[in-house]
């Protein structure tokens, strides 16, 4: 129950909601399923809250496990007091549990353990008690023992000091206080190993900032600069305050014999034992926090990228630009099928522009192409010039879009792409993928490891397991929000569906190949390894158009079919009206949802979802997202002048701003301070990847290839859907 209390407090949700969510997770339900079909139980917690709950639940359970291990270890040593037990049970983080366990953890041989083996612990106690009136030399004399290699008074005293230093270092309360003090008053400093070296870390060559104010992206940049051996980074702690605090705690009486020695020991304990460990811990904590923040931003960016609206019913020419090896082209029909592929050489060194245009004109005429999708990689700019010239010369109305080709090369060389296009080379596969990214970004991008899509800064420095899990969760949520057509979805898309494993996804495709189309959802139960639990999890997200039951084409879950049919009868309709689109406005016919829900034996939230779905069956949530900008003319960086106002697409959001594609091949930066007149903590409060925004050019640096933009046009942001 303590975990439930902690979850409800941290996430700002009711105890019953936390309890219900934990129970559903423990029963093996997936996050998308709980978010969509168990709203009654959780009080409509959304997938983002549920994922946070899931992560915290794992952390808190691991923390409980760690506490139990520590308690049993101390108990075995016969050193567990009631007070210590209470402290361990009350600890809220792994770090505090580690602090409390430190004095009891089996140690490797330290200077203090060697001194204890030499029988010097009683001498350390004499000094710590601060009661002696004899000189310490006299006290130490009693401990001389050649057999134990204690030959001089100096050796005896040094050993005793080592024991006290370790005792101070092991005291949990001291460490907790020192850590808090360092976080509050400490600073982080960085310097260049060689000031003459040119690098992207130049702003960190003489850097000094308060730990309390340090932004996440700076922590990650410092870590990377240090990792690349360009920077040295260290924490400067409020040493005087810490030493004063330790002296207050340890020196309990004014004894001229012991006070000077204890002051010396305190300084040694802090500098040698406590400070390096605290610095390590703080840097780890800061890094973890910065990573979590960055992963959140990556997740938001990835979600926006995946949820870009598909451009449907267009025949698209995918164009993978290159110099030496030529530009690879692939013509893709409206269903994503590749009709033709070829290579042209309009760019350097061949520069066969006229020849290339001839090939393009033939393709456009032969396949009725209306849209060209150009990858934004090498030679994209040069390809764009050729396309714009071509569009002026032809009678057909053709537009083009520059698409983010991140990860296309990863996909092209993958086993999956080889299976999909066994007769194509890497370039042809890449061109086909670039075309399909425009037609259905979600279906195409799920074929690539989310970490390779390139939607943030420093993603290669992250904890890759954590990043992979978080981004995988984003893909899963997006795929389930949109839902997939059971009869056309690829195995790559199906494996992100709630309850469907990689094996089951392949089995669905195999079943389809062997038995033809699925005609009903219950048919899924015939698929190998797809049992009743998996069916419950996935059925609502898998759609069947032109199936036996029109409800199979909606996101109404089979468990609610009876309620949906009764509802339709009550309102004077039949299931065939779903297919015919006759149910628009049925929500207006319901005056009392609570009463009707009781009658139909479903929850009010479930009933509202059913009604919404019947009014707009299988509505695609991506319709609400900004559409890509279709272009037919080109701008160059040298054409830009300060004050020019342009429309652009947000390509990437980072902690300190956003990069916007304004059609000049070099994305411009809108700094966080140039986004809006109101104060914001993070750019995501204003923009997301894929947003179409209006920006004004502030400055252009051709040499450094930098464009500074502002979104402050008339007081605030203009965002175009």
C-alpha positions, 0 to 999 in steps of 0.5 A: 500500500505504501507504493500506491500512496507514493504513486498517487502523491507523485503523479497527482492522481487518486489512490483508487486510480493508482491501485487500479492501474497497478492491478491492471499492469500486474494482470498483464495488460498493456499501457495502450489497452488500459488507456483506451479500454479500461478508462472506468477502472483508472478514471481515464488515465492517459498513456503518458501518465500510465507510462510514468506510473509504470516506470515509477512502479518498477523503481519503487518495487526495486527500492523495496527489494533493495531495502529488504536485502540491506535489512537482512544483510545487517540483521545477519551481522547482528547489528540491526537496531529498531532506529536503523530499521525505521530509517531504512524503511523510510528511505525514498531513494536508492542513494539514501539506502546506500548511505545507510548501508555503507557502514555495514557493507562488506568492505575491501581492505582499506587503510581503516580495516588494516588499522583495525587488524592491528588492534588500533580501534580502541585508540581511535575510540579514545580520540573520538570520546575526547575525554583523555587528559593524557597526551595522545603520544602517551595513549598511543604507547600502549598500542605499540606491537611489533608483531602487528607491525605497529612499531612507532607512536606515529604509526599507531596515531595514523592508524587511529586517524584512518579509523575515525576518518572512515567512521565519519565518511560512513555516517549516513546523516553526514553524507545526506547533509553534505550532498544537499549542501553541495547541490545547493551551494556547489558549482560546476567548472569546466576548462579546455585541456587545450585552449587552442583546439577548435571544437563545438565545446568552446563555450565550455572552455571557461565555464562556471555555473551553480549546480542548482541552476544547471540546465540538462543540455549543459550537463550532457554537453559537459559529459560529452566534452569530457568523454572526448577528452576536450574538457576537464570537468569538476564540482567545486563544493562549499568546502568551508561550510562542509568542514564547519558542519562536520566539526560542529557534529564531531567535536563535542568538547573543547579538549586541547589534546584531541581537537587539533587531531579531530580537525585534521581527521575531518579535513582528511575524511572529507577530501579523501573519502567523502568529496570524491564519492559525493562528486561522483554521485551528484554527477550521476544524479544530474546526468540521470535527470538530464537524460530523463529530460532529454528522453522526454523531449526525444519522445515528444519529437518522435511522437510528432514525427510519427503522427504526421498526417499521411498524404493519401491517394497520390502517386509519389516519386521518392528521390534519394539524393547523392553526388558520385553514385547518382540520385536513386528514384522510386515510383510508388503507387497510392498503396505503397507498391513500387512501380519503377526504379531508376538512377539519374546523375544530375549532380556533380561530378556527372552533371547530366541535368538535361538527360536527367530531366528527360527521364523525370518527364517520362516518369511523370507522364507515364505514372501520373506522378503528382508529388516528389518526396526528396530526402534531406541528406547529401546533394538534397539542395542540388536535387531541389534546384533540378526539380524546381527547374523541371517543374517550370518546364512541364505542363503537369501540376507537380509539387515536392516535399523535403522529407527527413531521411534520418534512419533511411540508410539504416532501414535500407541495409536492414534484413527487413528491407532485404526481405521486402525488396530482395531485388533492389540495391540499398539506394533503390530501397532508400528511395522507396522508403523516402516516398512511403514516408510521405504517404504514411510516415507511421507505417514506414518509420516503424521499420526503423529502430526508434533510436535511429530516427534522429529526433534529439541531441546527444541520443548516443550518450544516453543510457541506451536501454532506457532510451530504447524502452521509452522510444519503443513506448512512444511508437507503441502508443502512436500505432495503437492510437491510429490503429492498423488495417489487419489485412494490409499491415506489415509485421513491423507495424503489427508488432507494436500493437498491444499484446502482439509480439514479434512472433505473433506479428509474423504469424498474422502475416503468414496466416494472411498469406496462407488463408487470404484476408481476415473477414472477422476479428475472432478469426485472430484466435486461429493465429498460432500463439495468439491466445485469449489474453493477446486477443483481448489486448489487440482486437480493438486496435486491429481494423477489418474493412469490408469484413462480416461485421461493420464493428470490426472496422471501428475501434469499438472493442469486441467485448462491447459489441453487444452494448453497441448493437443494443445502442444502435437498436435503441436509436433506430439504427442497425450495424450496416449504418456504420458502413454507410456513414449514417450515424453522424450526430447520434450523440445529440440523440442521447440526453442522459449518458448515465442512465443509458450506460446503466441500461446497456451495462457499460461504464459512462466513459466506455459509452461515450467512446462507443458513440464517438467511434460510431459517429466517425468510424476509424477516424484517424487522429493524425487528421488534426496534425499540421500537414507538410508544406508542399513546395514548387519553388526554391529559396537559397540561404543567400536569398535570405535577408533579415526581416523576411517572414517565412513559413517553416516546419519544426524539424527538431525541438531541443532544450534551448530552442527549435530548428525550423526548416524554411526551405533553404536546406539549412535549418534555422534556430529559434532560440527559446527567448525568441518563441514568445513574449511570455516566460516558458520553461521549455520550447515544447510548451510552444512548438512540437516537431512537424508544426508549421510556424511563421518565422522572421529572419533575424540574422544569416551567417553564410560562413558558419551556415547559421540562421537565427530566426524569431517567432515573435512577429506580432506579440506571439506565435503564429502556428499554422495547421 
